[in-house]
Amino acid sequence: MNRRRERNAAVAEGLERLDAGLAALSEAAGAGRASPAAFRRIDAGLRALVDRAGTLSRDLDPVRWPRFVFDPGDPATVGRFIALATVAQPRAPLPAVERFHGSGVYALYYRGGFVPYAPIRGAETPIYVGKADPASDTARTPVDQGSRLHDRLRDRPRNIGKTKGTLDPADFDCRFLVVQTGWQGAAEDYLIDLFRPVWNNETDICFGLGKHGDAPSTRSNRRSPWDTLHPGRDWASRDPKMVDARPRARILADLAEHFSAATIYRDLDRLLKDFIDEPRQL
């Protein structure tokens, strides 16, 4: 009984300290609007605290909680199953995809010899995940959607092929899935969250594959990490005043750090097991 009282007192004291800390943070934040970068850091920190608080509340509850409530209307739930359907598609050589109708999601896989990407060479972890939106928000058939997904897949080897000696379009495979209009975004979000592909903006390492150049007179336009690591696109090299958004050495270090900590799926069995394990409630 004494242990229980001590634990309850410790929890109450901790809640008081947390409340005081949040009050101090609110007062500090009220002094003025944060910069966009500072806001993103604060927002991420607050979301992490909310998640930890929710986990603690469930752990303290004497009655067991399910890990999640299955909600077929939740975009994350739909995204998970669309992602599973995407992974179930056969891999195809990226440059050889024939034209087809439809919009949806796709993933690019690397099997070449560029040394910094060796950890995912030939793996089931993609180097990039993307989506192609339909020609119209009201499109209901693949014909209505247009050949948007194929067009995006055709554009990727064109960009890759412009690099000078670092990449070869023939070293890439792809998977793709035509998706009913409106759900491609949820599928892309889930795939990015699962795989953390190093070419995606969200992973914040080697982004810039889809970037297009603007004249310096229009706005400041720094060379993307992708173009720094894979030089060759004209817009990223023609202006002598253009500078790298990040130095090459940092990009390589970020890649090495990411791969040392990330889950790399070497085969489909492990990937499918994680898909199956994730929705288990207890």
C-alpha positions in Angstrom: 0.0 0.0 0.0 2.8 2.4 0.9 4.4 1.7 -2.6 1.1 2.6 -4.3 0.8 5.8 -2.4 4.5 6.7 -3.2 3.9 6.0 -6.9 0.7 8.0 -6.9 2.5 10.9 -5.2 5.3 10.7 -7.7 2.9 10.7 -10.7 1.0 13.7 -9.2 4.3 15.6 -8.7 5.4 14.8 -12.3 2.1 16.1 -13.6 2.5 19.4 -11.7 6.0 19.8 -13.1 4.7 19.1 -16.6 1.9 21.6 -16.2 4.4 24.2 -15.0 6.7 23.5 -17.9 3.9 23.8 -20.5 2.8 27.1 -18.9 6.4 28.4 -19.2 6.6 27.2 -22.8 3.3 28.9 -23.6 4.5 32.2 -22.1 7.8 32.0 -24.0 6.0 31.2 -27.3 3.6 34.1 -26.7 6.4 36.6 -27.0 6.2 36.5 -30.8 5.7 34.2 -33.8 8.4 31.7 -34.4 10.2 31.4 -37.7 9.0 28.6 -40.0 12.0 26.4 -39.1 11.6 27.0 -35.4 7.9 26.3 -35.6 8.5 23.0 -37.3 10.9 22.0 -34.4 8.4 23.1 -31.8 5.5 21.4 -33.5 7.5 18.1 -33.8 8.4 18.4 -30.1 4.9 19.0 -28.9 3.5 16.2 -31.0 6.1 13.8 -29.5 5.1 14.9 -26.0 1.4 14.3 -26.8 2.3 10.8 -28.1 4.3 10.0 -25.0 1.5 11.3 -22.7 -1.0 9.1 -24.5 1.3 6.1 -24.2 1.8 6.8 -20.4 -2.0 7.1 -19.9 -2.6 3.8 -21.6 0.2 2.1 -19.6 -1.3 3.4 -16.3 -4.8 2.2 -17.1 -5.5 -1.1 -15.2 -7.7 -2.2 -18.1 -5.8 -3.1 -21.3 -6.1 -0.9 -24.4 -6.0 -2.2 -28.0 -3.0 -0.9 -29.9 -5.4 0.9 -32.3 -9.0 0.9 -33.3 -9.6 -0.3 -36.8 -11.3 2.5 -38.7 -12.0 1.7 -42.4 -12.7 5.4 -43.0 -9.3 6.6 -41.7 -7.0 7.7 -44.6 -4.0 6.0 -42.8 -5.9 2.7 -42.8 -6.7 3.0 -46.4 -3.2 4.1 -47.2 -1.8 1.0 -45.4 -3.8 -1.4 -47.6 -3.1 0.5 -50.8 0.6 0.4 -49.9 0.3 -3.4 -49.4 -1.3 -3.7 -52.8 1.6 -1.6 -54.3 4.2 -3.8 -52.8 2.4 -6.9 -54.1 2.9 -5.7 -57.7 5.8 -7.2 -59.7 8.9 -5.0 -60.2 9.6 -3.8 -63.7 12.6 -2.2 -65.3 12.0 1.6 -65.1 12.9 2.5 -68.7 10.7 -0.3 -70.1 7.3 0.6 -68.7 4.7 0.6 -71.5 2.1 3.4 -71.7 -1.1 2.8 -69.7 -4.1 4.7 -68.4 -4.4 5.8 -64.8 -3.0 7.8 -61.9 -1.8 6.5 -58.5 1.4 5.7 -56.7 4.8 4.3 -57.5 8.1 3.3 -56.0 11.6 3.3 -57.5 14.3 0.7 -56.5 18.0 0.9 -57.1 20.3 -2.0 -58.1 23.3 -0.1 -59.5 26.8 0.5 -58.3 26.8 4.0 -56.8 28.5 3.2 -53.5 26.6 5.5 -51.1 23.4 3.6 -52.0 24.9 0.2 -51.4 22.8 -0.6 -48.3 19.6 -0.6 -50.4 21.1 -2.1 -53.6 18.7 -4.7 -54.8 16.6 -4.4 -51.6 12.8 -4.1 -51.2 13.4 -0.7 -49.7 12.8 1.9 -52.4 15.0 4.9 -53.0 12.0 7.0 -53.9 8.2 7.0 -53.6 5.9 9.2 -55.5 2.3 9.8 -56.7 0.7 11.0 -59.8 -2.6 12.9 -59.4 -5.4 12.4 -61.9 -6.2 14.8 -64.7 -9.4 15.8 -62.8 -10.6 15.4 -59.2 -13.8 14.0 -60.6 -12.1 11.2 -62.6 -13.5 7.8 -61.9 -12.0 5.5 -64.5 -8.3 5.1 -65.6 -9.2 6.7 -68.9 -10.6 9.7 -67.1 -7.5 9.9 -64.9 -5.3 10.2 -68.0 -1.9 8.5 -68.4 -0.6 10.5 -65.4 1.2 7.6 -63.6 2.9 6.4 -66.8 4.0 10.0 -67.6 5.6 10.4 -64.2 7.4 7.1 -64.6 8.6 8.2 -68.0 9.9 11.5 -66.6 12.0 9.9 -63.9 14.5 8.1 -66.2 14.8 11.3 -68.2 16.1 13.1 -65.1 18.2 10.2 -64.0 19.8 9.9 -67.4 21.0 13.5 -67.3 23.5 12.8 -64.5 27.1 12.6 -65.5 28.4 9.1 -64.6 26.8 8.6 -61.2 23.4 7.0 -62.2 22.1 4.9 -65.0 18.3 4.6 -65.7 18.9 0.9 -66.5 19.8 0.3 -62.8 16.3 1.2 -61.6 13.2 -0.9 -61.2 9.7 0.3 -60.3 6.4 -0.8 -58.8 3.2 1.1 -59.5 -0.4 0.9 -58.8 -3.4 2.7 -60.4 -5.5 4.0 -57.5 -9.0 5.3 -57.3 -9.1 9.1 -57.4 -8.6 10.7 -54.1 -6.6 8.0 -52.3 -3.2 8.3 -54.0 -2.1 10.8 -51.3 -2.8 8.5 -48.4 -1.0 5.7 -50.1 2.1 7.9 -50.8 2.1 9.1 -47.2 2.1 5.6 -45.8 4.8 4.3 -48.1 7.1 7.3 -47.3 6.5 6.8 -43.5 7.2 3.1 -43.8 10.3 3.2 -46.0 11.8 6.7 -45.4 13.2 6.8 -49.0 16.4 8.8 -49.1 15.3 10.8 -52.3 12.0 12.0 -50.8 11.7 15.5 -49.4 10.2 14.2 -46.2 13.3 12.2 -45.3 15.4 15.4 -45.8 18.6 13.9 -47.0 19.0 13.7 -50.8 15.9 15.5 -52.0 15.5 17.3 -55.3 14.7 14.7 -58.0 11.6 16.5 -59.0 13.0 20.0 -58.7 13.1 22.4 -61.6 15.3 25.4 -61.9 14.3 29.0 -61.6 16.3 32.0 -62.7 18.2 33.6 -59.8 16.3 36.9 -60.7 13.0 35.1 -59.8 14.1 33.9 -56.4 17.0 32.4 -54.6 17.4 28.9 -56.1 20.0 26.8 -54.4 21.3 23.5 -55.9 19.4 20.6 -54.4 21.2 17.8 -52.5 20.2 15.4 -55.3 21.8 17.7 -58.0 24.9 18.1 -55.8 25.4 14.3 -55.5 24.3 13.7 -59.1 25.5 16.6 -61.2 24.4 16.9 -64.8 21.1 18.6 -65.1 21.6 21.8 -67.0 19.6 24.2 -64.8 21.6 23.1 -61.7 25.0 23.8 -63.3 24.7 26.6 -65.8 24.6 29.5 -63.4 28.1 30.0 -61.7 26.4 31.9 -58.8 24.3 28.9 -57.8 25.4 27.4 -54.5 24.7 24.0 -52.9 21.9 23.8 -50.4 24.2 21.3 -48.6 27.8 20.3 -49.2 28.5 16.9 -50.7 30.3 15.7 -47.6 27.3 16.3 -45.4 24.9 14.6 -47.8 27.2 11.5 -47.8 27.4 11.6 -44.0 23.6 11.9 -43.7 23.1 8.9 -46.0 25.5 6.8 -44.0 23.8 7.8 -40.7 20.3 7.1 -42.2 21.2 3.7 -43.5 22.9 2.7 -40.2 19.7 3.3 -38.3 16.9 2.5 -40.9 15.1 -0.7 -41.4 16.3 -2.1 -44.7 14.0 -4.7 -46.2 16.1 -7.2 -48.0 13.2 -9.5 -49.0 9.5 -9.4 -49.3 8.9 -12.0 -46.5 10.1 -9.6 -43.8 8.2 -6.7 -45.4 4.9 -8.6 -45.6 5.4 -9.8 -42.0 5.6 -6.2 -40.8 2.5 -5.4 -42.8 0.7 -8.2 -41.1 2.0 -7.5 -37.6 1.3 -3.8 -37.6 -2.6 -4.0 -37.4 -2.6 -6.5 -34.6 -4.5 -4.9 -31.7 -3.1 -6.9 -28.7 
